Amino acid sequence: MARLRRDTLSASSTSHSPTSVHTTPPMPSPSISKPFRIFSTGTIFFTYSLDLSSHPVPGTASRAQAVTTARGGSAGHVLGFLAALPAIVEPMLIASLGGSPDGTRLRDELEAGGVRTKYCKLWPGLGVPSAWVMHARDTGEKTVINHNPLPEVSHEDFIALLGPVLAPENYVRIAHPQPPQPPPNPPSPSSHLPKCISPAGSAAPHMTIVPTQSPLSPAPFDWLHFEGRSIKTTLSNILGVDGLARERKWRAHCVISVDLGRRAREGVEALIPHADVIFLSAQTFPSLSNPQPNAANPGPPSPRAILLALARHAPPHALLVLYGGALGSALLSLPTREYLQSSSWSPLPIGHRSHAHTNSNLHSIISTAEGVESVRSGSEFWAGRRSPDSSGFTMGGISSSAGNRDSGYSENHDDEHGGRTSSAGESFHPLDDDDDEDDARSTHTTRGTSLPHSLPNPHLRTNDEEGAHSAFVAGMIWSLSRRILPGAPYTPVQAEEKEVDVTARWRLDECLRFATECAGRKAGGCEWGNLALEMRDVGWFD
């Protein structure tokens, strides 16, 4: 990254006037739409789930009741969800991919879902990371066996992959992206194909030129999202991009976010001071989530207490976002001093209609043909109970109640849906253990929970909390990109306030509602391929 900045500065001094280097580009006009260009780093793998009546005894043979195969990896799911939304999105993955037939099939599956793999590191001859999950019906325990034949994307690989995007003038053999041309008149049959599928004989989808250059933003991308798996590498990547963006004067036009994950990692707090948006879960910091109870502290802290404890590590412009599974979610905006909190969301039973009224100028609750209701922007139905006095927070002795705008934020997390069970204590993420050089924890067993009043069903997952966490992150990224980020006040450099249409700009409470519903639908069993469609059908994009 230092090489990119050094070469860039020397090139700029010869091709531009001295004053142009230090001029901050103007903020884009909100009246012109532009594609949402997002990069995400992570690991993509296959998960093979075996449903067993009981765990096999060593030396014996067992028959599985059901076997399912699914693609795993938060980065791929986040980008896939964004690609399926009814908007112009350019989702680009940065990950290691194997060159074996299985690796090619995985890449084709990502491309078919709209996720561009042009910036992935290809390893010829190597396979695909895999996780075998054995679930015992009688005890509810899960045993996970991981295998990852691929090296992680190193800092050097990251620079080599994104170099043509960050400093294209240093890569003379890389053609600059050209704006898309309109289809011929009359349109050819290939123009009606989905954007993720190329007609026969055309260039391979993974060679498509992305991201496109936007005349509305000097930044080469809008959002860069990291999975905080390898802390040292992630920190180097964030610092490198941040430093280059500051020198090239487009730091205010992009967002850097990091997902700290659902598993505690030593030193992960080192990433917090360098990101604009920080995602975490209730299990990320066990010392905060599970303190020793005593007379002064009878139980675990609320999400508000967890976020306030982490606020001292975060930069003053940051957003801290916590997903707690069945406990709900919360958001802390440091520059505006807003605290928002919600209970968990789950589809209402068929035939049950909410009688909540709506605000005069906002959307109402609607019901789908199947009877599943949705909470949309401004509805008084707020995913559970109301607690109208929980919007402000106190930090540094200063109290603020900003953001208490007809919002119902609940701190009562009792599960009002008896049919739902919490797996908050079950942090299942295959290949999470790959942070260590020596993977000594390639096998682990966790105790899960089963649905009450019924026998376990191999086709019904009690709560897909890992998928729900990824859905929550994807929902927050999308909603925050709706005229909130990038830009002031959520930027580390001074930037002009954007003049935006208040009818097009989402509010923070709307962002939290959208993400919470995404997570609730995913936890309830909605497949990734249908999640964006369900959110569209219930009216979120009307």
Sequence and secondary structure as in RCSB ss.txt:
>XXXX:A:sequence
MARLRRDTLSASSTSHSPTSVHTTPPMPSPSISKPFRIFSTGTIFFTYSLDLSSHPVPGTASRAQAVTTARGGSA
GHVLGFLAALPAIVEPMLIASLGGSPDGTRLRDELEAGGVRTKYCKLWPGLGVPSAWVMHARDTGEKTVINHNPL
PEVSHEDFIALLGPVLAPENYVRIAHPQPPQPPPNPPSPSSHLPKCISPAGSAAPHMTIVPTQSPLSPAPFDWLH
FEGRSIKTTLSNILGVDGLARERKWRAHCVISVDLGRRAREGVEALIPHADVIFLSAQTFPSLSNPQPNAANPGP
PSPRAILLALARHAPPHALLVLYGGALGSALLSLPTREYLQSSSWSPLPIGHRSHAHTNSNLHSIISTAEGVESV
RSGSEFWAGRRSPDSSGFTMGGISSSAGNRDSGYSENHDDEHGGRTSSAGESFHPLDDDDDEDDARSTHTTRGTS
LPHSLPNPHLRTNDEEGAHSAFVAGMIWSLSRRILPGAPYTPVQAEEKEVDVTARWRLDECLRFATECAGRKAGG
CEWGNLALEMRDVGWFD
>XXXX:A:secstr
 HHHHHHHHHHHHHHS HHHHT       TTS   EEEEEE   EEEEEEEESS   TT     SEEEEEEE HH
HHHHHHHHTSSS EEEEEE EEE SHHHHHHHHHHHHTT B TTSEEETT    EEEEEEETTT EEEEEEE  S
    HHHHHHHHHHHH GGG TTS          SS  GGGGS TT   TTS  GGGS  S   TT SSS SEEE
EE SSHHHHHHHHHHHHHHHHHTT GGG EEEEE  SS  TTGGGGGGG SEEEEETTS HHHHS    SS  S 
  HHHHHHHHHTTS TT EEEEE GGG EEEEETTTTEEEEE       TT      B TTS   EE TTS EE 
 TTBS  SS   TT S EEETTEEE TT SS           TT    TT    TTGGGGSSS TTSEEEEE   
 TTS   TT  S  HHHHHHHHHHHHHHHHTTTTSSSTTSSSS        TTTS  HHHHHHHHHHHHHHHHTT
  HHHHHHHHHHTTTT 
